[in-house]
């Protein structure tokens, strides 16, 4: 059995209404994700608003998350940074606290500072030396293309590069090519983008998905049925959640999870730091109307 499979949601970072970290809320977020059946949890990712969090806060959240989860599920800590030295330092820190995996995008900083294929390989090579499993995040946000041959080279030559979160356009095609060209070196091809292409990605060979933390318990059956060979049941289970996932992916982003967690009493505020605006009330209303019929744990966890 592949230990890297199932659903590994991203934990949102809750803030108080004054913009300070809600650390008690963070513990409740983590507990809610575990109770939803998460097979692993990722912190400090893009859906955790990592680009709105200071370095000091990153350390606080990393330590809190690993200590509070306390081995209940594996923890992935995002360590992406344009500077290779900083990515290495972040990985060392995560490992020193007991993180199970680190996740990183290729080096980028805005539209014009992007790592080349060689520079990207060198950064992952440097983090590889830290000695903690690495998930490669292939996300459009970076604007850096990660060709399949590069990913295969990293998987074959860098011992710690084991997991791949593929969330680029036409992800299924890339996952299929990655598996075909990389073979056994591709230990864990994952799907991303809230699972909006989950069925196609499972068809292509994905072993897991990194979704938001909104309806983990409702998406998990899709993966469980599929991995057991119950394809029709998986398709039916996906049909139940597809509209909610589409709305989340196209209209809400990470704010969907926060809205649902406020509705369910998991956290008290869905505040996002400036310059992120609040969800439009109608967009939020539609979101709740789409997930409520699913009876997800998130809407009743804190009540």
Buried (B, 14 or more C-beta within 10 A) or exposed (E): EEBBBBBBBBBBBBBBEEEEBBBEBBBBBBBBBBBBBBBBBBBBBBBBBBEBBEEEBBBBBBBBBBEBBEEEBBBBBBBBBBEBEEBBBBBBBBBEBBBBBBBBBBBBEEEEEBBEBEBBBEBBBBBBEBEBBBBBBBBEEBBBEBEBEBBBBBBBEBEBBBBBBBBBEEBBBBBBBBBEBBEEBBBBBBBBBBBBBBBBBBBBBBBBBBBBBBBBBBBBBBBBBBBEEBEEBBBEBBEBBBBBBEBBBEBBBBBBBBBBBBBBBBBBBBBBEEEBEEBEEEBBEBBBEBBEEBEBBBBEBBE
